[in-house]
Amino acid sequence: MQTIEDLKTIKLYTSAGNDRMVQWFKANGFQPRAMAMTDIMTGLSTGMIDGMPSTPLAAMLFQWNRQAPYMLELGLAPIIGANVITTKTWKAIPEADKPKLMAAADAVEKRLRVEVPKMDESSVAMMTKNGLTVTNCSFNGTLNGIQRKTNRTRGGVVQNLSYSNLVMTNVTHPILFDDYYFVKPHPAALHQLHHRRGGRNDLG
């Protein structure tokens, strides 16, 4: 599997009970197989499905990577989430408390936008150590290509990452190392590596 077109040739998981998503996959040329999320591991091991759109974090937590050891790094994973309450319940909340609830919800969203990508990156690193191969990521007109982010104030070693068949077109920073990720600005915060072939790259 190297492209989205290749994905259309295999049986892809989609969640049971969501006919709109099944129809979306079919309308775009995919071969969806609707099933419960709890059946994904069985589906992968028996050939009922060949792959599934998933975040790296979910794949690691449910250990799907054991049956699907290749990751096509494309942003294709339909995820919809919301907190829904009835009008009656909302009206019952004191007016003075509603701005506080909205502010709290906004804070959670902002935190998730920061924390979830970091957890996904960490998950890819951990799965790679256990045999995951990341393949065929295409970048076209983006600011950054491959990014290795870490925070020197915490965490451990990230190593043995495996990437193959990367295609970059008009990418400003093909390879980016950030050793002060989500830390206050630092004069040495950003290390950029532009197309160095071979040899060892020490970022000291």
C-alpha positions as CSV (number, residue, x, y, z in Angstrom):
1,M,0.0,0.0,0.0
2,Q,1.5,3.3,-1.1
3,T,-1.3,5.6,-2.1
4,I,-4.9,6.3,-1.5
5,E,-5.7,4.6,-4.8
6,D,-4.0,1.5,-3.4
7,L,-6.3,1.6,-0.3
8,K,-9.3,1.2,-2.6
9,T,-8.1,-2.3,-3.5
10,I,-8.4,-3.7,0.0
11,K,-11.1,-4.3,2.5
12,L,-11.3,-1.4,4.9
13,Y,-12.9,-1.3,8.3
14,T,-15.6,1.2,9.1
15,S,-17.9,1.3,12.1
16,A,-21.1,-0.6,12.2
17,G,-24.3,1.3,12.5
18,N,-23.0,4.3,10.5
19,D,-24.5,3.8,7.0
20,R,-23.6,7.3,6.0
21,M,-19.9,6.5,6.4
22,V,-20.3,3.2,4.6
23,Q,-21.9,5.1,1.7
24,W,-19.2,7.7,1.7
25,F,-16.5,5.1,1.4
26,K,-18.3,3.4,-1.4
27,A,-19.0,6.6,-3.3
28,N,-15.3,7.4,-3.2
29,G,-14.2,4.0,-4.5
30,F,-13.3,2.2,-1.3
31,Q,-14.4,-1.3,-0.1
32,P,-15.8,-0.7,3.4
33,R,-16.6,-3.6,5.8
34,A,-18.8,-2.4,8.6
35,M,-18.2,-4.1,12.0
36,A,-18.0,-3.3,15.6
37,M,-14.7,-1.8,16.8
38,T,-14.3,-4.8,19.1
39,D,-14.2,-7.1,16.1
40,I,-11.3,-5.3,14.4
41,M,-8.6,-7.6,15.7
42,T,-10.6,-10.7,14.7
43,G,-11.3,-9.1,11.3
44,L,-7.6,-8.5,10.7
45,S,-6.5,-12.0,11.8
46,T,-9.2,-13.8,9.7
47,G,-9.0,-11.6,6.6
48,M,-12.4,-10.1,6.9
49,I,-10.6,-6.8,6.7
50,D,-7.1,-5.9,5.4
51,G,-6.7,-2.5,7.1
52,M,-8.4,0.3,8.9
53,P,-8.2,4.1,9.2
54,S,-7.0,4.8,12.7
55,T,-5.0,7.2,14.8
56,P,-1.6,5.8,15.9
57,L,-2.7,6.1,19.5
58,A,-5.7,3.9,19.0
59,A,-3.8,1.4,17.0
60,M,-1.2,1.1,19.7
61,L,-3.7,0.9,22.6
62,F,-5.7,-1.9,20.9
63,Q,-2.5,-3.5,19.6
64,W,-3.9,-3.6,16.0
65,N,-0.4,-3.1,14.8
66,R,0.4,-6.7,15.7
67,Q,-1.9,-7.8,12.8
68,A,-1.3,-4.8,10.6
69,P,2.4,-3.9,10.9
70,Y,2.4,-1.3,8.1
71,M,1.2,2.3,8.4
72,L,0.5,4.4,5.4
73,E,1.0,7.9,6.9
74,L,-2.0,9.7,5.4
75,G,-4.5,11.9,7.1
76,L,-7.5,9.7,6.4
77,A,-9.4,8.8,9.6
78,P,-13.0,9.9,9.9
79,I,-13.4,10.9,13.6
80,I,-16.4,12.8,14.8
81,G,-16.8,13.8,18.5
82,A,-19.1,16.1,20.4
83,N,-20.7,16.6,23.8
84,V,-24.4,16.9,23.2
85,I,-27.0,18.0,25.8
86,T,-30.7,18.7,25.4
87,T,-32.2,22.2,25.2
88,K,-34.1,21.5,28.4
89,T,-30.9,20.8,30.2
90,W,-29.1,23.8,28.8
91,K,-31.9,26.1,29.8
92,A,-31.8,24.7,33.3
93,I,-28.1,25.8,33.7
94,P,-27.9,29.2,35.4
95,E,-26.9,32.0,33.0
96,A,-23.9,32.9,35.1
97,D,-22.5,29.4,34.7
98,K,-22.9,29.0,30.9
99,P,-19.8,31.1,30.1
100,K,-17.8,29.0,32.5
101,L,-18.9,25.8,30.9
102,M,-18.1,27.2,27.4
103,A,-14.7,28.3,28.6
104,A,-14.0,24.9,30.1
105,A,-15.0,23.1,26.9
106,D,-12.8,25.5,24.9
107,A,-9.8,24.8,27.2
108,V,-10.3,21.1,26.8
109,E,-10.4,21.4,23.0
110,K,-7.2,23.4,23.0
111,R,-5.5,21.0,25.3
112,L,-6.5,18.0,23.2
113,R,-5.2,19.8,20.1
114,V,-1.8,19.9,21.8
115,E,-1.7,16.6,23.6
116,V,-3.2,14.2,21.1
117,P,-0.7,14.9,18.3
118,K,2.1,14.4,20.8
119,M,0.6,11.1,21.9
120,D,0.2,10.0,18.3
121,E,3.9,10.7,17.6
122,S,4.9,8.8,20.7
123,S,2.7,5.9,19.7
124,V,4.4,5.7,16.2
125,A,7.8,5.6,17.9
126,M,6.7,2.8,20.3
127,M,5.1,0.7,17.5
128,T,8.1,1.2,15.3
129,K,10.3,-0.4,18.0
130,N,7.9,-3.4,17.8
131,G,8.1,-3.8,14.1
132,L,5.8,-1.2,12.6
133,T,6.9,0.2,9.2
134,V,5.8,3.6,8.2
135,T,5.6,3.9,4.4
136,N,4.8,6.3,1.6
137,C,4.0,9.7,3.0
138,S,3.6,12.4,0.4
139,F,4.2,16.1,1.1
140,N,3.2,18.7,-1.4
141,G,3.7,22.5,-0.7
142,T,3.8,22.0,3.1
143,L,6.0,24.0,5.5
144,N,7.5,20.9,7.1
145,G,8.1,17.3,6.0
146,I,9.3,14.8,8.6
147,Q,9.3,16.3,12.0
148,R,11.1,14.8,15.1
149,K,9.8,16.6,18.2
150,T,10.9,16.2,21.7
151,N,11.0,18.1,25.0
152,R,14.4,18.1,26.7
153,T,12.7,18.6,30.1
154,R,11.0,15.2,30.1
155,G,10.6,11.9,28.3
156,G,13.1,9.4,27.1
157,V,14.9,8.3,23.9
158,V,13.1,8.0,20.6
159,Q,15.0,5.8,18.2
160,N,14.8,3.2,15.4
161,L,12.1,5.1,13.5
162,S,11.6,3.7,10.0
163,Y,10.3,5.6,7.0
164,S,10.3,4.6,3.4
165,N,9.2,6.0,0.0
166,L,8.8,9.6,1.1
167,V,7.9,12.0,-1.6
168,M,8.4,15.8,-1.0
169,T,7.5,18.5,-3.4
170,N,8.0,22.2,-2.6
171,V,8.5,21.5,1.1
172,T,10.3,24.3,2.9
173,H,11.8,22.2,5.7
174,P,12.1,18.5,4.5
175,I,13.4,17.3,7.8
176,L,12.8,19.2,11.0
177,F,14.2,18.5,14.5
178,D,12.7,20.4,17.4
179,D,14.3,19.7,20.7
180,Y,12.2,22.1,22.7
181,Y,8.7,21.1,21.6
182,F,6.0,23.0,23.5
183,V,8.5,24.7,25.7
184,K,8.8,28.5,26.0
185,P,10.8,30.0,23.1
186,H,14.5,29.2,23.3
187,P,17.3,30.6,21.2
188,A,18.3,27.1,20.2
189,A,14.8,25.8,20.0
190,L,14.7,24.8,16.4
191,H,17.1,22.7,14.5
192,Q,16.5,22.4,10.8
193,L,18.1,19.8,8.6
194,H,17.9,20.5,4.9
195,H,18.5,17.5,2.7
196,R,21.6,16.0,4.1
197,R,22.4,12.7,2.5
198,G,24.3,10.0,4.4
199,G,26.5,10.4,7.4
200,R,25.5,11.1,10.9
201,N,23.6,14.3,12.0
202,D,24.3,15.3,15.6
203,L,22.1,17.9,17.0
204,G,24.0,18.3,20.3
